[in-house]
Amino acid sequence: MKKAYLLIVCVALFCSLLVLQLLRAANTPNTLHATVEKAIDFIEDTNEPHALLWLDVMHRRFGITAFANALQRYDLELAHRSDEAPLLRIFRRIADYENQLQTEDLKSVLAETDGITVPALYCDRIEFPDDYSSKLVNSAAQGGYKLTHVLLALIWTQENNCSVPLPLSYVDQLYLANAALIDDDSVVTDLELEAAAFLYLSGRGSLVNEDFVNRVIMAQNDDGGWSLSSKDHGNSYWHSTIVGLLLLLHLEYPAQSYEPTISSKS
């Protein structure tokens, strides 16, 4: 009886030590580095145009050489996607400061999230719509992806040296509201990854809980990507992988300042 009891105790102790080692491993630079490298290997061959624009951001911001030809590959995709071409031409400015905006293309801005971000992307060339400030406030109040895209719009207005008439207290609340999208449970979702990545892009990465970063590392799929939700154990999705990698690259390459997400004037 004593032997059986001792065996149970030893097994329980071994399992506890193993879990502790795994948790510690998730918090080490080596594991962060390995996670980042695995994600780069997974996403570098993507042909998703919007992903390619963010690969270009990562090349400029962090020096990821595997993504150096992202804009050239984007242009190849643009040439073969006639149905998507107007919107793709609009967002191409992320990677090319001199990108020419065709006024006719603005008719393709139909998604509410695009209506939030496109005016910010071109605010140094085109005046904001009269209702833009109220649109940002109302969209953020709806939460979810509208809230995260309002934060992205704020990042782009700042990078373009534009000013949107918003109370300073509102801007502070916007950062906190995005941080609040990241809950404490073990599930890692696409929305949480986006909120965390955009907070780091805005210089407010300190609002992202370290425990969430550890969960992101542990939620990485075997192929190197992330799913829409780690709860479902689904296939890796390009968007979740892009925002997950964006988040972790800020930790892998910490700096006082970074290149802007919008390509600067040469």
Secondary structure by P-SEA (a helix, b strand, c coil): caaaaaaaaaaaaaaaaaaaaaaaaaacaaaaaaaaaaaaaaccccccaaaaaaaaaaaaacccccccaaaaaaaaaaaacccaaaaaaaaccccccccccccccccccccaaaaaccccccccccccccaaaaaaaaaaaaccaaaaaaaaaaaaaaaacccccccaaaaaaaaaaaaacccccccccaaaaaaaaaaaaacccccccaaaaaaaaaaccccccccccccccccccaaaaaaaaaaaaaaacccccccccccccc
